[in-house]
Amino acid sequence: MLSRTADHLFWLARYMERAENTARMLDVNYQTSLMPQSADEAEGGWRALLSISELTHDYAARYGSVTARKVMDYMVADEQNPSSIYRCLMAARENARAVRGTLTTEVWETQNQTWLEFQRMVTQREHQSDPGSTFEWVKFRSHLSRGVTVGTMLQDEAFHFLRIGGFLERADNTARMLDVKFHGVENEFFGSGAEQEYDFYHWSSILRSVSGFEVYRKAYRNVIRPEKVAELLILRPDMPRSLAACTNEVVANLREVANDQSEETLRLAGRLQADLRFAQIDEILATGLHAFLTQFLERVNRLGAGISRDFLVPV
């Protein structure tokens, strides 16, 4: 496969996954903001969301004060924000158009219709009048895109590059979300008696942001405890959005497209997979969750750079 084609497919999947994850984080933050809380707590939630995407400085330079309406405008409809849902869906559609002949008709039409419909929604400011429905729509279109891809495309190299891009982006986003959401309360809640009410709402909001609330109940059948939330979202390979599950998928699809020059990249991916497979949550928490997630993000970035070097268009 031509490296340029692989590059478009890889980034098509990454941008769709990024749009979905942004919608997930915004949705949970919006729902949480409706609960009784102080103005400082509400503002802190929106600041944390900007921090996850490393957009704090850009937002401050252009918007100034942090408010729910401004952050949602910035993260949903801002054409100058490279991580906004608007820009992600536009980039996904443009990457799909560039490799139209590689995709099935169903995949292309799904991408094209998603972009056209979202433009209409932004024009009518639906993300302000009904934020919850807008975020659910973005998540649904991402699910539809992924399902149509799996259901209609030949499982050849094109398919594998789509999967690599999607799961690499998911691993990155899950790790960022965990780092920000856990870092501020790690010392306070791990291994100490926290207030039960705050404990439930804080950790359940984290689980809901990755569709993990019902999964947690099924897997652990007890009250929500932070160490179990961390274990579910980091080490459980049967949790679709966990770091372990994403890494397993990246490795499996990398093996399918491996070539003579990708040996080192595959080794890095396999090493990361093995470290997650044999890790224990107690050891991770003892050495520091923030340090573990920071290192994980660095390794994911190195892995992405290796994939780009071996298969994609040189940057």
Secondary structure, 3 states (H helix, E strand, C coil): CCHHHHHHHHHHHHHHHHHHHHHHHHHHHHHHHCCCCCHHHHHHHHHHHHHHCCCHHHHHHHHCCCCHHHHHHHHHHCCCCCCCHHHHHHHHHHHHHHCCCCCCHHHHHHHHHHHHHHHHHHHCCHHHHCHHHHHHHHHHHHHHHHHHHHHHCCCCHHHHHHHHHHHHHHHHHHHHHHHHHHHCCHHHHCCCCCCHHHHHHHHHHHHHHCCCHHHHHHHHCCCCCHHHHHHHHHCCCCCCCCHHHHHHHHHHHHHHHCCCCCHHHHHHHHHHHHHHHCCCHHHHHHHCHHHHHHHHHHHHHHHHHHHHHHHCCCC
